C-alpha cells in the first residue's frame, strides 16, 4: 500500500530560509510558483528572455535568465517540457549547479531516462501535481487542492522526502493527498495513460462520430451528444469524485444496461494484449529511444500524424458546434 500524506502530516519548515527557483514559467511553473509564494515561500523565476519571463515579472516575481536563477536558488523546480530538458540542463543548469542544492522535477521522464543527470551531491526529487497548471492554481485559490505524487531519486542530505512533501504542501497538493512513489512509477503510469488509455478514447470518439454520420445523424448532433455539451466531462468528474460504478445511479437503467451488456462484446483480450505491448515499450526504454530519434529528425512523423488527424471531418464539425454556441442567432440549419 502506497503511503499517502495530507496537510496534517507535513510542515513547511523544510523550506524555511530557502529560495525556490521555478525553472520554466509555463502553465505548471506559474501555478506552482504562485501557490508557493502564497504559502509564504520565497520564490524566484528562471526563464528564457521571452513573454513568459515578462509574465513572471508582471506577476511580481524576481525573474532572471535561467543560469542566474539556478545560482541564486537553493531548490530548483524543473517545470519545462521533457523534450528540451536535456539541452537546457546542459547549457544553463549543469555548469552552475552546486553541491547541497535540490533538483525537483515536475515530471520524472528526464531523470528516469537519464536525459538529465545531476551530480551525486545534489538531492533529486519529484513533486508532481496530477492536474493541469490552471487547475492547480484555481483549486488552491478555492481552498482545495489537487492530488500529487512525490518521489526521491537521490538523497545525499537525508532530507529529500521532507523537502518534496513541503513543496507539495506549499503547492496545495497535501490538501487532497500526496502519494509517495518512485520516478519509475510516475513515468510508467503517465506514459501508459497517454499511449494506451487515451488512444482508445480518442479512436472511440472518432469512430463513433463516423458511424453516426454514416447513418444519417447530423454531425452537430453527434458531437453535442458525445462531448461538446460537457456531459461527458461531467461524467468523468463524477467518476473521479465517486468511482466508475458508484456514479452509475446518476444514469438511467437503460443507459447502465446498455453500457454493461455491450462492454462484454468488445475485443477486450486483444486490447489488453496491445496495452501490455505498449507498457513493455515504456518500461524497457523503447519509447524513450523512439521519441529521442523523432526529436532528432525534426519531428517528421509527429508533424505528419498531426496533419493527418487535423484533416478528419470531425474538426470542421467541432468548429461549427463552437460557432453555434457562440452565436446561436446566426446559425442556420440550411
N, C-alpha and C positions, 0 to 999 in steps of 0.2 A: 504494500500500500504506500503510495507516494505521500510525503509529508506536505501538509498544507498550512500556510501561515496567514494569520489575519492581523488586523491593526493591533489587537491586544498583545500579540506575540512579538512585536517588533518595535524598536526605538530608533529614533533618528540620530542618536548620539554618535554613531559611526561616521556621520557626515559633518560633525561639529568641527569648525575651523578648516574645513576642506573646500576647495574650489572645484566645482564640477564644470567640465568643458564639454558642451554639446558640439560634436563634430558633424556638421551637416544639418542645416536649419530647414529641412523639408517638413513634410506633414508630421512625421513621427518625432523628429528632433524638436520642432517648435512646440508640440504638445507637451513633451516631457520637460522641456526647459521651462515653460510657463508654469506647469504644475509644481515642479521642484522649487521654483522661486516662490510661489505662493505658499509652499510648505516651510519657507524660511531658510532654504538652502542657497548658498552663494553660487550663482551660475554665470558663466560666460559662454560665448559662442565663437566657434571657428568655422569659417566657410570661405568658399571662393569669392572673389570680388564680383558678385552678381546681384540680382534682385533679392535673393534670399539673405544676403549679408545686409542689404539695406532694410529688409523687413525686420531682421533681428534688432537693428539699431532703433527702428521706429517703435519696436515693442519694448524699448527701454533697456536692452542688454548692452553690456560692453561686448563688442563684436570685433574680431580680429581675423587676419589671414590664418589659415589652419596651423601653420608651423608655430606662429606666435601663441595661439591659444593652447597648443599642446605644451609649450614651455611654461605657460602660466598656471595650468590646471594640475590638480592632484589626481582627479578622477576623469577619465575620458569616456564619454558615451559615443560610440561609433554608430551614428544614425544615417549612414549613407548606403546607397544601393549595393548589393552584393557584387555586381559586375564591375564596379570601379574601386572596390575596397583595396585590392592588391596594389594597383598603381598609385592610389592616393597615399596608402600607408608607406610605401617605399619612398615616395617623393617628399612627403610632408610630415609624417609621424615618426617613422623609424629613425631618421637622423637626429632627432632631438629628444626622443623618449628617454626617460631616466629610471634607474632603479628605485623601487618604492612606489611608483605610480600604479594606478589601476586602469586597466583597459576593459571597458564594459561594452559588450556587443548587444545591439538591439535585436539581432538575429544571429544564428550560430553558423551559418553557411561558410563564411570566410575563414573562421578559425577551424571549423571541423575539417575542411578540405585543404587546410594549410595554404590558403591564399595569403593569409596574414599570420606571421609567426613572431609574436612579441618575445623579447628576451626573457630568460629564466628568472630574473629578479623582479619581474613585474607581475602583479596579480592580474589574472584574466577571469572575467566573469561574464555572465549574460543576464540581462534583465529585459524581458520581452513581454510587453503588454499584448494581449491577444485581441486587438482591435485596431482599426484604422486610427490615425492620429486625431482626426476631428472628433471621433467618438471618445478617445482617451481624454481629450480636453473637456468636451461637453459633459461627460459623466462626472468628471472631477468637480466641475463648477456646480453641478446639481447635487453635490454632496454624496455621490455614489462612487463608482469606480468600475474598472473592467478587470477580469481575471488576468493573471500573468504567470510567466514561467521564470524561474531563476536557476542558474547553474554555475558551477565553479570549474574552470579549466586549469588554472594554476593558482597555488596558494602559498607563496613564499612568506607572506606576512602572518598567516594563520587567521586572518580576519576577513577573508574574501566573502564568505557567505553572509556575514553580518553587514558588510557594505552593500552587497547585492540586495539584501532584504530591505535595508534602509532606503536605497534608491527606489525600490518597488513601493515602499510606503510613501515616499515623497511624491511619487507619480500618481498615487491613489489606488494602486492595484491590490494592496492588502485589505482594502475595504471590501473587495469582492472575493479575495482569496488568491494566494500565490502558491503555485505548486513547485516544489524543488524537483528538478530533473537533471539530465545531462545534456551537453551540447549535442550529442548524437540523437537523443530523444527528440529534441526540438527540430532538428533538421529533418529527421525521418518523417515525423508526423506532418510537418509543414509542406514538404515537397510531395508527400504522398497525397495530401488533400488536393494540391494543385494539379497533380498528374494522374490521379485515379478517380477521385470523387467528382471534382468539378468538370472534367471532360465528359463524364457520364451525364451530369446535369445539363451541361451545355448542349450535348447532342440530343438529349431527350427533348429539350425545348425546341430545337431546330426541327427535328423530325416530327414532333407533334404539330408544329406550325405547318409543315409541308403537307401532312396528312389532312389537316383541316382545310387548307386551301384547295387541295386536290378534290375534295368532296364538296366544294361549293361554299364553304364558310368564308365570309369576308375577312381579309387579313386583320383588320382593326378589331373585329370581334374576337378572333383567336388570341391576339396579343393581350387585349384587355382581360380576357379570362385567365390566360396563363400567368401573366406577371405585371402588365402595365398598370393595373388598377391598384397594386400594392397589397392585394390579398395574400399572394404567395409569400411576400416578405413578412407579413403579419403572422402567417402560419409558422415560418421559421423562428420568429421572435417568441412565439408561444412554445415551440419545441425547445428553444434554449431555456425558457423560464420553467417549463413544467416537465418536459420529456416528450419523446416522439409519440408514444402511445397514450400518455396521460392527457395530452391535449386533444386526443381524438373525439371526446364527447362534445367538443365545440362544433363538430361536423355532423351532418345527418347520417342516419343508419344506412341510407342508400350510398352515400359517399364512402363510409367506412367499409361496407361490404365490398363495394367495387374495388377499392384500393387493395384490401387484403386478398380477395379472391383472385384478382388479376396479377398480383405480385407473384403468385405461385407459378404463373405461366412464363415468367421471364427467364432467360437463359442464365440463371444465377451462377451455375458451375463454370460456364465459360467466362463470365465477367470476373469471378473470383480468381480464376486462373490467370487472367490478364492482369489483375490487380497485384497478384503475387510477383509476376514478372516485373511490373513497374517498381515494386518495393525492392526487389533484388538489385535492380539497376541503380536505385538510390543508395542502398546500403553498401554495395561494393564499389561505389565511386564512378560507375559507368556514366551516369547522367552528368556528374561534375566535369568529366573529361569531354563529353559531348558539348556541354554548354561552353566550356573554355574554347573548344575548337570553333564553335559557332560565333563567339565573340571575335576570335582571331580572323574569321572570314569576312568580318564586316556585317554580320547578321543576315547573310544571304537567305538562308532557309527561313529564318524568322520573318523577314520582310515579305517573302513570298507567301507564307502562311497567313500573315495578317491581311495582305492584299486579297487573297482568295476568300477569306472569311468576310471581308467587307463588301464583296460582290454579291453576297447572298441577298435575295429579296427581302428577308426579314428586317434588314437595316433600313430600307426605304419605308417599310411599313411602320417601323418604330418612329421614324420622323413624322409620319402622318398622324399617328396617335398622339405624339407630343404636341403637334400643331393643333389638334382638336382640343386638347386640354388647355392650351394656352389661349386660344381664341375660338371658342365654340360658335360664336355668331357668324364667323366667316367660313364655317365648314359646310360643304355641300356633299351630299351622298351621290351626286351625279358623276 
